[in-house]
Amino acid sequence: MTKTRAESVVTGLDQLDPATHPARDAASLRRVIAARAGVEAAERELREAVRAARSAGDSWTVIGAALDVTRQAAQKRFGD
């Protein structure tokens, strides 16, 4: 099982004791880190889905419509 980048990053946030440290509770920052990891995973999945759609013969027009962007925008973002 491979770790995501967020899982392998040591932030030190878990060692903060809110009772003795002047900083606030780090729960919100851990949430930000987890959300960033989710965005990265979703971006990888989206790129793979677009690659699969292109391999299946779907046009940039159809892919753009699925993404709610123009054909040109889809091709610029995901094209080779």
PLY file of the C-alpha trace (Angstrom):
ply
format ascii 1.0
element vertex 80
property float x
property float y
property float z
element edge 79
property int vertex1
property int vertex2
end_header
0.00 0.00 0.00
1.50 3.33 -1.03
1.07 6.44 1.02
-0.28 9.66 -0.43
1.89 12.73 -0.30
-0.23 14.11 2.55
0.24 10.92 4.59
3.99 11.01 4.16
4.40 14.69 5.05
5.45 15.22 8.65
3.96 18.52 9.77
4.42 18.32 13.51
0.84 19.45 13.98
-0.08 16.31 15.89
2.52 17.11 18.55
1.03 20.50 19.39
-0.69 20.57 22.75
-3.35 23.31 22.67
-3.26 23.49 26.46
0.41 24.50 26.56
1.04 25.94 23.12
-0.04 29.47 22.22
-1.30 28.26 18.84
-4.90 27.25 18.29
-6.00 23.66 17.89
-4.50 22.28 14.67
-7.62 20.31 13.68
-8.53 22.85 11.01
-5.05 22.68 9.51
-5.17 18.89 9.44
-8.46 19.25 7.61
-6.79 21.53 5.05
-4.02 18.97 4.52
-6.57 16.17 4.08
-8.64 18.28 1.66
-5.54 19.05 -0.41
-4.81 15.34 -0.64
-8.41 14.77 -1.77
-8.06 17.40 -4.48
-4.84 15.79 -5.71
-6.51 12.36 -5.83
-9.53 13.77 -7.66
-7.27 15.50 -10.18
-5.45 12.22 -10.87
-8.80 10.43 -11.32
-10.07 13.17 -13.65
-6.94 12.99 -15.81
-7.25 9.21 -16.03
-10.96 9.47 -16.90
-10.20 11.92 -19.71
-7.42 9.66 -21.00
-9.85 6.71 -20.98
-12.52 8.75 -22.77
-10.04 9.77 -25.46
-8.85 6.15 -25.81
-12.47 5.08 -26.22
-12.81 7.56 -29.11
-14.70 10.37 -27.39
-14.14 13.79 -28.95
-12.84 16.85 -27.17
-16.27 18.40 -27.78
-17.99 15.64 -25.79
-15.34 15.66 -23.07
-15.59 19.44 -22.83
-19.36 19.17 -22.46
-18.93 16.63 -19.65
-16.54 19.03 -17.93
-18.80 22.04 -18.61
-16.00 23.78 -20.54
-15.31 24.40 -24.20
-13.65 21.84 -26.45
-10.62 24.09 -26.59
-10.39 24.40 -22.80
-10.61 20.63 -22.34
-7.97 19.99 -24.98
-5.66 22.66 -23.58
-5.90 21.27 -20.05
-5.80 17.55 -20.82
-4.32 17.24 -24.30
-0.88 15.81 -24.89
0 1
1 2
2 3
3 4
4 5
5 6
6 7
7 8
8 9
9 10
10 11
11 12
12 13
13 14
14 15
15 16
16 17
17 18
18 19
19 20
20 21
21 22
22 23
23 24
24 25
25 26
26 27
27 28
28 29
29 30
30 31
31 32
32 33
33 34
34 35
35 36
36 37
37 38
38 39
39 40
40 41
41 42
42 43
43 44
44 45
45 46
46 47
47 48
48 49
49 50
50 51
51 52
52 53
53 54
54 55
55 56
56 57
57 58
58 59
59 60
60 61
61 62
62 63
63 64
64 65
65 66
66 67
67 68
68 69
69 70
70 71
71 72
72 73
73 74
74 75
75 76
76 77
77 78
78 79
